[in-house]
Amino acid sequence: MANLRHRPYLAIRLLLWVSALAMLGLASAMAQLAPPGQGVIRALIIGADHYDSPKHPTLKGAVADARDLDQVLRKGGVTDVTLLIDEKAWRRQAQAAFDQLVAGARPGDLVIIGFAGHGSRAPERVKGSNPDGYDEVFVLPGFDDNGYRVSCAPTFLASPPPASALPAFSPFPE
């Protein structure tokens, strides 16, 4: 993935989004959350402050944002929440948690995936899905500039593709 270009504003946008959700939840902490259908709410929340790459400096607050979102969801009555933080959020753990989330999801469920950490861009995986030809991606701990780390597959989380591609979608490309 030599074409990856770091986009610091993506990380800022993601942090603002997660913070806004957390603040919204704190304002109505006593309210119970409910999915729009008859299902349940399921969530995977990832927070990463510590990276091994000099191009992805340590953050101060991404883990706190992820923990805030986790807390808001739990206070809202959501019981199926998986929280992965820093070294627990490497590709293997994140893929396993994502697979478990997908396997447990049923029609009517509301699935939430929250990420606080660095972002980047990669050539789009579904041709024609983005006007500029690039996907925005979440950068997981262990990422390096080539997308690889010793004994580890690429450690970035790709942006979701169109709904038509979701049944076979894995956000953690090989």
C-alpha positions in Angstrom: 0.0 0.0 0.0 2.7 2.5 -1.0 -0.1 4.8 -2.2 -1.4 5.4 1.3 -1.4 9.1 2.2 -1.9 10.2 5.8 -4.9 12.4 6.3 -4.7 14.0 9.8 -8.1 15.8 9.3 -9.7 12.3 8.9 -8.6 11.4 12.4 -9.9 14.8 13.7 -13.3 14.2 12.0 -13.5 10.8 13.5 -12.7 12.0 16.9 -15.2 14.8 16.6 -17.9 12.3 15.5 -17.2 10.0 18.4 -17.1 12.9 20.8 -20.4 14.3 19.5 -22.0 10.8 20.0 -20.6 10.6 23.5 -21.8 14.1 24.4 -25.3 13.3 23.0 -25.4 10.2 25.0 -24.2 11.9 28.2 -26.9 14.5 27.8 -29.6 11.8 27.8 -27.7 9.2 29.9 -31.0 8.1 31.6 -32.7 7.4 28.3 -32.6 3.8 27.0 -31.3 3.3 23.5 -33.4 1.2 21.1 -32.9 -0.1 17.5 -35.4 1.1 14.9 -36.6 -2.6 14.5 -37.3 -5.4 16.9 -33.7 -6.3 17.2 -30.9 -5.3 19.6 -28.1 -2.8 19.5 -24.6 -4.4 18.9 -21.4 -2.4 18.9 -17.7 -2.7 18.2 -15.7 0.3 19.5 -12.0 0.7 18.8 -9.7 3.3 20.3 -6.0 3.7 19.4 -3.6 6.2 20.9 -0.3 4.3 20.5 1.2 3.6 17.0 4.6 2.2 16.1 5.0 4.4 13.0 6.7 7.8 13.1 4.2 9.0 10.6 1.4 8.2 13.1 2.4 9.8 16.3 0.9 9.0 19.7 -2.6 10.5 20.2 -3.9 12.0 23.4 -7.6 11.3 23.7 -8.6 8.6 21.1 -8.7 5.9 23.8 -10.7 8.2 26.1 -13.2 8.9 23.3 -13.6 5.2 22.7 -14.1 4.5 26.4 -16.6 7.4 26.5 -18.7 6.0 23.7 -18.5 2.5 25.3 -19.8 4.0 28.6 -22.6 6.0 26.9 -23.8 2.9 25.0 -23.7 0.8 28.2 -25.6 3.5 30.2 -28.2 3.5 27.4 -28.8 -0.2 28.0 -26.7 -1.7 25.2 -25.2 -4.9 26.5 -23.5 -6.3 23.3 -20.5 -4.0 23.2 -16.9 -5.0 22.4 -14.2 -2.4 23.3 -10.7 -2.8 21.8 -8.0 -0.5 23.0 -4.4 0.0 21.7 -2.5 -3.3 21.7 -5.9 -5.2 21.9 -6.9 -3.5 18.6 -4.4 -5.0 16.2 -5.7 -6.5 13.0 -6.2 -10.1 14.3 -8.2 -9.0 17.3 -10.2 -6.4 15.4 -11.0 -8.9 12.6 -12.1 -11.5 15.2 -14.4 -9.0 16.9 -15.8 -7.8 13.6 -16.5 -11.4 12.5 -18.2 -12.1 15.9 -20.3 -8.9 15.5 -21.4 -9.9 12.0 -22.1 -13.5 13.0 -24.4 -12.3 15.9 -26.3 -9.7 13.9 -29.8 -10.4 13.0 -32.5 -8.6 10.9 -33.7 -5.6 12.9 -30.5 -5.2 14.8 -28.7 -1.8 14.9 -24.9 -2.3 14.5 -22.6 0.5 15.6 -18.9 0.5 14.7 -17.0 3.3 16.4 -13.3 4.2 15.8 -11.1 6.8 17.4 -7.5 6.9 16.1 -5.5 7.8 13.0 -7.0 7.7 9.5 -5.5 7.5 6.0 -6.5 6.8 2.4 -6.0 3.8 0.2 -7.0 3.0 -3.4 -10.7 2.0 -3.4 -11.5 -1.7 -3.0 -14.8 -1.5 -4.9 -14.1 0.2 -8.2 -16.3 3.3 -8.8 -17.5 3.5 -5.2 -15.7 6.9 -4.6 -15.4 9.7 -7.1 -11.7 10.3 -6.2 -10.8 6.6 -6.4 -9.8 6.3 -2.7 -11.3 4.9 0.4 -10.8 6.6 3.7 -9.4 4.0 6.2 -9.0 3.7 9.9 -5.4 3.0 10.9 -5.0 0.3 13.5 -2.0 0.0 15.9 0.8 -2.0 14.3 0.4 -0.2 10.9 3.4 0.9 9.0 3.8 2.8 5.8 3.7 -0.3 3.7 0.6 -1.6 5.4 2.5 -4.5 6.8 4.3 -5.4 10.0 6.5 -8.4 10.8 4.3 -11.5 11.2 1.2 -9.5 10.7 -1.1 -8.8 7.7 -2.1 -5.2 6.7 -3.5 -3.4 9.8 -5.9 -0.8 8.4 -9.6 -0.9 8.5 -11.1 0.0 5.2 -14.2 2.2 4.9 -17.4 0.3 4.2 -18.3 -0.5 0.6 -21.7 0.0 -0.9 -24.5 -2.1 0.7 -24.5 -4.5 -2.3 -20.9 -5.6 -1.4 -21.6 -6.1 2.3 -22.2 -9.9 2.5 -18.6 -10.7 1.5 -17.0 -7.6 3.0 -14.1 -7.7 5.5 -12.8 -4.4 6.7 -9.4 -5.9 7.3 -8.0 -6.7 3.8 -5.5 -9.5 3.5 
